[in-house]
């Protein structure tokens, strides 16, 4: 078990390292000049050179990478150009907002999608099921910026129940959470239905039915118990993805999280800030993935106990 | 070898455990309605083993699953009469709940897939005991004791240890014994065994059949055996119904059918089994001579 954890941890750190290195190269290959963004369009060549000198951008790329690696191991990725503050600190301040939004979204998704998927699996080919099915396809097809704007128009403008932007009150959490959850609910509920349907057709379920096990027990203990692993994995993976910043939704709702931060960092070519954001979100995503991997043995005795010798 | 004293009692005075009259199963498929089982009638009394034998697709398993009402409700239309211990399960879909996990139990075809892989042997056995009402859910000691006794009855070594195990940790033969123990939890009077040995290694098949015969002798259980293997049928049956394309083409005493098959189909089934004579020297013969339950 310890070996397993260490191996996964090593793989995770390698993933993070490769991610930040790739991003380091890619942002320098992309068009645009941080010095121009920083000094403004009217800056003279001398001013631009001074800025490049100040940020160390006049050095060869390999040397910049070497400095970056040193910074990486000290955990200090340098000053953000636009915030004039340590980049890691700027990102760390935004992180709780994204974490809050992601947690709320994944909880709402789980609470709605699991019962909905189970409900659909137990009423295959009925009119109601078909209706819900169409709704989930719609939910899957609506782009989140559009859903977000529609919800804003409806519940912040026409009927002003919730604030339109920011996170000043808990009410501000409602609309962005719903916007994110709609797509996730559509995806996860269809997955739950698929898994449950497969398990309802499994021989062990028929045998359990033959010995008088009640329908509710067949559904929740047997079919859900066996569907739990893929559903849990999907929820965890989605959660990890949300931690990388729910960019579009954060921008639509002016949510002060890392998603909207990275948009600004990219616009201003704020290299340290981009690198810090990528580093922190990649670390978090890998951490969540590790937790999922470690939870497998708890959910599945086949993983926990391995293929034991037969009697 | 099968005739226990119970089967020699006069049969007509008592109500049969299972009485099937004009039973029909129609399956709704994309290609239209298929009559998978066409007007079959038979009965099983206490202590009797009745076998339905036939090739794949003959409708034998559909008959068994139809009687147990385990076919998808929306895809299978049942008609005729099936009385299980006097309860008519075809007329009222809810009636089957009165006999499931009580008088009636199923021994499934493939033991490797017949238990939930994420629940322990013990939890699935305890559940069956609770449903049978043999021990209350709160009395853990009584549940445990009953579970251990059931596993002992099916000759599983170190039962306490097996309870904590999960299905993937046991062999097919052991799992089939566990499933028989689960079936016995409710002291059933009728066992429906749907090809109980066909997924097992030949070396353990004999042990499972021996166990079924032993339980039948001890308890006078009636068994409906579904098989495609005339060797199995001959070993344990009192009566045989040969099934083809949804109906019985031949019925009668096992020895009579083996010795004097009336139809070409039965002759073909007989010919498909290489080992029928007791002195046959083909290696597979050992599976049918049941030289003991200790094979697995």
Contacts between the chains, C-beta under 8 A, distances in Angstrom:
chain1	res1	chain2	res2	distance
A	125	B	74	7.8
A	202	B	113	6.9
A	203	B	108	6.4
A	203	B	109	7.6
A	203	B	110	6.3
A	203	B	113	4.3
A	203	B	114	5.4
A	204	B	113	6.1
A	204	B	114	5.5
A	204	B	115	5.5
A	204	B	116	4.9
A	204	B	117	7.4
A	205	B	116	7.9
A	206	B	70	5.3
A	206	B	108	7.7
A	207	B	106	6.3
A	207	B	108	4.9
A	207	B	114	4.5
A	207	B	115	7.4
A	207	B	179	7.3
A	208	B	116	7.0
A	208	B	124	7.7
A	209	B	70	6.3
A	209	B	100	7.6
A	210	B	68	5.7
A	210	B	70	5.8
A	210	B	100	6.3
A	210	B	101	7.9
A	210	B	104	7.9
A	210	B	105	7.2
A	210	B	106	3.9
A	210	B	108	7.9
A	211	B	100	6.5
A	211	B	101	4.4
A	211	B	105	6.5
A	211	B	106	7.2
A	211	B	128	5.4
A	211	B	131	6.5
A	211	B	182	6.5
A	211	B	183	7.1
A	211	B	185	7.8
A	211	B	186	7.5
A	212	B	97	6.8
A	212	B	100	3.9
A	212	B	101	2.5
A	212	B	102	6.8
A	212	B	131	4.9
A	212	B	186	7.8
A	213	B	101	7.4
A	213	B	127	6.7
A	213	B	131	6.7
A	217	B	127	7.9
A	221	B	119	7.6
A	222	B	116	5.4
A	222	B	119	7.7
A	225	B	116	6.7
A	225	B	118	5.1
A	225	B	119	6.5
A	226	B	116	6.3
A	226	B	117	6.9
A	226	B	118	5.6
A	228	B	118	7.7
A	299	B	118	7.3
A	300	B	117	8.0
A	300	B	118	6.0
A	301	B	117	7.5
A	301	B	118	6.1
A	301	B	120	7.3
A	301	B	166	4.2
A	301	B	168	7.4
A	302	B	117	6.3
A	302	B	118	7.8
A	302	B	166	7.1
A	302	B	168	5.2
A	305	B	166	6.4
A	305	B	168	7.7
A	305	B	169	6.4
A	307	B	168	6.6
A	308	B	165	7.8
A	308	B	168	7.3
A	308	B	169	4.1
A	310	B	169	7.5
A	310	B	170	6.5
A	310	B	171	3.8
A	310	B	174	7.5
A	311	B	157	7.8
A	311	B	170	5.6
A	311	B	171	5.0
A	311	B	173	8.0
A	311	B	174	4.7
A	311	B	296	7.6
